[in-house]
Amino acid sequence: MAKLKDILEKFPFEPDQKRPMLIRKEDYSTALYPPNDAYTSDNTFTLISTDTFMLGIYELGPGGVFLPLDIHPGDESYYILNGPVVQRSGNGQFAYLETGEGLFMPKGAWHCCHNFGSEKARILYFITPKAWSENIPPAYIPSDEETKFYKGPNNDKLPNMRDKIHDISRQGCTDDIGHWPCEAAEARETGAVYGVRDFEKLNVVHGTKHPMLMRFITSNDYGHYGEMILPAGGYGPRCSDPDVHKGDGALFCIDGPVTINLVDLQESYVLNKEETFFLPAGTKYQLVNFESKPIKVVFAITEL
């Protein structure tokens, strides 16, 4: 299997060869992170890595943590496939996240993740616009003394985060698209990280005659990440209204199977549980549900 650094920004294809593609589980690229120390590693699966975003899964065994602290030159968002997990930030934030919940981490936020449970934890992550600089892991890693934690020796010398973290529990609205769960530019300045619980997702409905629920975990100038839920039932299969995006994107199946219909190309693909579909910018598509239950996918889109 290829090394992580060898496939960055060119998996499953080079940037100039982008096309709609169904990516099956057996085609994901695997690696340990960090690659130089299995004792504190997570099990990483790269689904997509292009010049505009990276989508992947990482796993932690019961009681596990990945170290050292990690950092990215882009924003990172989580969808918890199997929880609970505790996401640690170097600034002293610890987010407890259950299955189906999410997280927004602005670029430049040092972090790691703990599994305090008795089962394997699995996280679907979306990093945009750029996942890594030249060094994997980063060349500089902060020491414990440079981070905040319970009774940390330098807590009083490090920035106080209490007035930098906003309450995101209010009812969202359509005008919040592009600004959820906070103003991203401010978070990138302060380093504030936001756990997005189920009730804190931004809910909107796509379409009026053929409605589909969209639940945003993250929506800002770097990217959009969340759930699409298409109900069952109707005369013929249930379909979403066609949509097209200005930026590249991907769909990851949570509850399926779901059919991806490429409207202009008149091509369709069946997406099974935990398979991924890559959507190049400008691809018109819709979801089709032939099942007797709602289907759910996670969307990762760089620009709506």
N, C-alpha and C positions, 0 to 999 in steps of 0.2 A: 504494500500500500504506500502511496506517495506521502512524503513528509508535508506537514501543514504549510511550511513556508514555500514549498514548491508548487502548490496549487492556488495560492492566494491570488484573487482577482482574475482567475482563469479556470474556474470549475463550475459547471462541466464543460465549458467552452471558452475560447478566447473572447475578449470584449468585442471584437469586430465580427464575431460569428453568432451573435445572439439570435435565438429563435424560440418560439413556443416549444416547451419540452416537458414531458412527464418524466419525473425522476423517481425511480422506485427505491425502496429501502435498501435493497441489496447493492445499489449503485452508489450509496453514500460513501464518502471517503472517511476513514477512521484514523485517529491519532490519540496519543496521550498529551495532555497539557498540564504542567509544562513538559516538554518533550525530553528534558534532561534529568528528571527526577520522578520516577514512578511512585515513590513513597508518599508524595503529596500531590498526586495528579488526579485529574478527572478524565473520564472516557469521553472523547469528543468525536462527534459525527458532523462532517461538513456536508450540508445539503446543497448550498449554492454559495459561491464566492465570486463576485464580479467586480468591475470597477466602480459600481454604485452602491453595493450593499453585500453583507454576508449574513447567511441564515444557517443556523446549526443547532445541534442538540448536545448538551453535555450531561453526564451522569456522575453521581456521587454515591458511593456505597454507604451503608448504615454507619453512622458515627463519623463519616468522612468530612474532609475539608480540602479544597485545593489551595495551594500556596506555591509561590509567594503571591502577595497582592498583585492584582492585574490592573491595567489601564489601557484605554483606547483613544485614538484621535478622532473618534466619532461617537455619537450617542448610542447607547445600548439599551434595548428593551427586552423584558422577559415575559414568557408565558409559561406557567408552571404546569408541566405535564403530569408529574407525580410529586406531591409534596407530603409534608411541609418542608420548607427550607428556611434558613435564616441567612439573609444577605448582609454581609458586613461591609461598611464603608469606612475608609480611613479617617473620616471626619467624626466618627463616633455614632453614626446611625446604624441600627440593626433592624432590618425589615423581616417580619415573620410572615411567610406567604404560604397559603394553602393551594391545593390543586385547582387550576383554573384561574388563579389570580395572576396579577402582572406586576411589573416594576419598570420605572423609568430611571435611567442613569445617564446624566449628561456627560459629554466628553470630558476627559481629564479627571474623572472620579476614580480614585483607587478603591479596589473592592476584592472580596473573595466570598465564598459561599460555604455554609455549614449544613450538614445533614445530621440533625439530632434525633432522627427517627429510627425506626427498626426496619425500614424498607428502602430500596434503592430510590434516590431522588433523581428526577429527570427534568431538565429545563430547556425549552425552546427559546433561542436567543436571536435577536435581529440587531445588527450593527450597521449604521449608515452615517456618513457616506463612505468612510474608510475605517477598516477594522484594525489594521496594524501598521506600525512604522517598520523600520528595518529590523528591529531586534525582537525575537520571540524566545523567551519572555523579555520584558523591557530591560534595557541595560542598567537602569537605575531602579532600585527597589527601596521604598522607605523602611526604616527600621521600626521596631515596635515603639520606640521612644518618640517617633515622629508621627504616631497615630493616636487616636483617642479610643479608650475602652475603659471598662470598670476599674477604677483606681489606677488608671494610667499615670505614670510618673510626671508627665508633662501636660496633663489635661488643662491646667489653668493657663498654660502658655500658648495653647492652640486656639484657633478661632471658635468662638461660641456660636453654635448653630441654631439656638432656640428661636431667634427672630428671623431666621432665613428660610424656615420651612413653613409653607403655607397650608392652610386647611383646604382640602380638595373634596370635602364631603357634600358640598352644596349640589343642588340639582343642575346638571349641565344643560346646554341648549345647542342648537345647530350652529350658532355663532361661535361656539367654542372649538369647532373644527379648525385645526391649525394652532391651537393654544392649550392643548390638554396633555398632562394634568396640571400644567403650569405654563408660565411664559418661559420657553426653553432658553432664551438668551440670558435671562436672569439666573436660571439654574446652572448654566455653564459658568457663570461668574462666581456664584457662591459654592458650587459643588453639591447642592442639596439633591438628595435622592428621594424618589417617591414610590412607595409601595402603592399599587392600585388594586384594591380589593374588589370583589365582584360588584358591590353596590356603588363603587366609585368609578366604574367604567362610564364613558360617555356614550349614551344610547341615542342613535338616530335610525330612521327608517329610510331605506333606499327604495324608491318607487311607491306609487299610490295605488295603481291597478294591480301590480304584482309585487307586493311589499316583501322586503327582506330586512331583517334586523341587523344592524351593524353596531358593534360595541367596541369603541376605541379604548385601548390602554394608553397609547401614545399618539399624538397628532401634532406635528410641528413642522418647521421649515426643513428639517432633515429627513423626516419620514413619518409614516403612519402605520400603526400596528394594532391589531385587535381581532375580533371574531366576526364572522358572517354566519347568520343562522337563517336557514331557509326552511319554512314549514313544509309539511306533507299535505296531500289532498288537492282536489280540483279536477276539472274536466281535462284529462290528459295529465302529463307530469307537471309538477309545480316548477315554475321557472322564475328566476329573477329578471328584472329589466337589464338589458345589455349595458355594460359600462366600459369605459376606456380611460387609461391613465396617461398622464404626461411623462411619468417616470417608470423605470423598471419595477417589477413586483413579483410576488410569489404567493401561492396558496398552499397551505399545509392542512391535510385532512385530519380532523379530530374525530368526528362521527360521520361515517359514510356507509357505503360508497356514494360519491357525488360525481355527476357528469359535468365536465367543463366543456361548454360549447363555444367554439371560436366562430363568431357570427359571420364575419366577412370571408373567412377562409373556408367556411362550411366543413369544418373538421371538429370532431369531438373526442374526448378522452375520459376514461373512467378512473377516478382518483380514489384509491382505497385508503384505509386507515393508516396514517403516518407516512403517506406518500406526498410528494411535493410537485407543484406545477409552476414552471417559470413563465412569466408573462413579460415579454419585452415592451418597452414604452410604445404606446399607440395600438396595442392589440385589443380589439373589441371582443368581449367575452360575456358569458352569462353562466350562472349555476343552474343545473337541472336536477331535480329530486324525483327519482322513480321509486323511492322507498316509502314505507308506511309510517315513518317517524321523521322528525326534523333532522336535517343534516347540519353539520358545523365545520367550518374551516377557519384557520387563522390566516389573516391576510397580513402581508408585509409589503408596503408600497412606498417607494421613495418620493413620489409626487403624485397627488390626486389629479 
